[in-house]
């Protein structure tokens, strides 16, 4: 037999069954979920304040780390333009 050649059928899960839609509906029943606005307000009121100072400090370090090479590049570019202008 040539097992390496030919078309092989993919393995199929024969125990699959479609879920019932009888318990689904346009409106939810039972307990009402909190809106995204309520969840975000609760997050900013309780959790965001405790980490703000730390995150702001890290952001400042990242900005300064990125700013130094940009300033050095701008200074080198100014020197390059001045040297070409002198020619």
Buried (B, 14 or more C-beta within 10 A) or exposed (E): EEEEEEEEEEEEEEEEEEEEEEEEEEEEEEEEEEEEEEEEEEEEEEEEEEEEEEEEEEEEEEEEEEEEEEEEEEEEEEEEEEEEEEE
